[in-house]
Amino acid sequence: MGQYFWIAIPAELFFQYCAETMEKHRAHAYVEKINRRSGQRNYVKYNKENQSAFLKSFSSADYQGFFLSTYPFSDQETSVDSGVFYDSPVAEYTIAGSGGYETDRTREIIHLRQIMKQADKSAKAFFAALQRNLKKIPDLRDTLSSGNKNYFYLPTSKSIIPQNAHSRLITMPWEEHCLSKDLVYQQQ
């Protein structure tokens, strides 16, 4: 069975707490953006020099999701091919993420999942270390109500909504859809 982890914190804080673990495990983060008109995929790689541009991607209308990977890409490589994270052998090293969008009214939960059930040992070690590190965030709680899954969150006055499923059937903005359908997680 694949591994999953849910946490409702701002993307900026998420990557602040991930940075040391990513460096230790030689993992890299990539935000995937898909141009709504052309369908062209674009990846923005996280590094200290472009941290603000990387984090701005989460509020872009073209934001699709993000990936954390321990795959040994060349250090000179700044761009990757479309769909590469779901192809073997890169998929064995990759954790897919979605969510992280935040507005004045809502905070979208971040959902992480190990893509392959039989992941590479470096990806397994990184994912386990990442979860341990994130659970150490001061004031983090694990009693967000929604079924029998374990959700972590930082208390906020904002409504916590599910990660965007990118459904093409939803014509209104995801935030409005969640609020109008009362798809809001309850903080306890």
N, C-alpha and C positions, 0 to 999 in steps of 0.2 A: 504494500500500500504506500502511496506517495505521502510525503510529509507536507504539512500545512502549518501556517502561523498567521494569526490576525492581530494587528495592533493599530490603535487609533491615536496617532500622534502626528504633529506637523511633519511634512516631508523634510524640511530643513533640520529638525531635531533628529529625525530618523537617520539621516545620513551623517549627522554630527556624531551620533553614537555608533554608526557602522564603520566610520573611517578607520579607526585603529584596527578593528577586526579584519577589515578588507585588506589593509596593508600587511598585517601579520600573515594572512592566508593567501596573499597575492591574488586577491579577487578584484574585479573591476565592475563598475556599474555603468549601464547604458540605458538611456531613456529612448523609447521608440515613439516616433511621431509619424503619423500617416496623413499626408495631404488629402483633405476631403474631396478635392476636385480631381486631382490626377491619380490618387491612390498610391503615390510614390512614398516609400518608407524612408525615413531618415533616422539615424541613431546619433545621439549626443552622448559622448563618453565623459564620465565624471573624472575630474582631476582638480587639484587645488587651484589651478589657474582659471578654470572656467566654472567654478562652483556656482556662481550666481546665475549664469546662463543655463546650467544644468537644472537648477532648482526652479527657474522660471518656466521650464518646459512642462512642469506639472500643472500649471494654470493655462497652458496653451490649448486652444480648441482642437488642435491636432494630436494632443497627447493620447497615446494608446496604452502604455504600460512601461515597465522597466524590467531589466534583467541584471542579476548579479551572477558573475561567472568566474570560475577559477581556471577556465581554459587558457592555456599558455599562448594567447595571441602574441604576435610580435609587438614589441614596445613601440615601434615606429608606426604601427597601424592605428590610425585615428578613426577609420570608418570600417564598418563590417557590412557584409552582404545581407540583403533582405531575407528574413526567415532563418538565418544561420543558427539562431539559438535553439530552434526546434529540430535541427538536423543532427544526425550522428556525425562525428563523435562529440560535437560541442554541447549537445543536449545533456549528456551525462555529467557535465561540469556546471550546469546552469540552474539557477533558481529564478522563476518568473515572478514578477510582482505586478500588482495593479492597485489602483487607488492612490491616495495621498493628496487629492485635490482639497483645497480649503478655501472657504469664503468667510465673510463676516457672520454668516448664519450657521454654516455647517462645516464639519470636518469629516472627510471621507476615510473610512477605515482602509488600512493597507493590508493587502492579502498577499502572502508569500507562499509559493509552492515549489517543491523540488520537481522538476519536469519529469525525470526518469525515476521509476521505482528502484532500479538498480543503478544508482548514481555512483560516480567516481568517488573514491575515498576522500579526495581533497575537497570535493563539493559537500560531502556529508559532514566532514570535520568543520568546514566553514559555516554551514547552516546551523549546526549544533552550537558552535561558539557564538554565532550571531544572536541566536535566541537567548542564550545565557546572558550575553551582554545587554540586550534590550530589556530583559526582565529586571535588570539592576537599576533602571532609570528611577531616580527619586520620585516618589508619589505615584508610581505606576500601579494600577489596580487590575485585577483580573475577574471582575464580576459583571462585565457587560452582558446584559440579558439578550439572548437570542438562541433558542434551542439548547442543545446539549454541548455546543462547541465552547472552547475556552478562548475568550477574546480579552485582549489586554488594552488598556486605554489610560490616557492622562485625563483627569477630570477637566471638564470645560463647560462653559455656559452654552456652547454651541450644540446643535443637534448632530449626533453622530449617525452618518448614513452609510449604507453598504458601498463596497467598491463598485465602480461603474462596469456593468456587464457589456457595454458598448452595443446594446441592442439597437438595431436599425428600425425597430418598430416603434421606438419612443421618439416622438416628434418634438417634445419640449426639452429644455435643459435637464440633465440628470438630477441636479439638486431640486428643481421644482417638481419633478416626477416623484422623487422620494418623499418630499414634504407633503405633496397632495395625496399620496397613497398611504401616508403614515408609515413609511418604511424607515423608521428611526429606531436605533438601538437605545435602550434605556440604561442610563448610568445608575449604579446602586451605591 
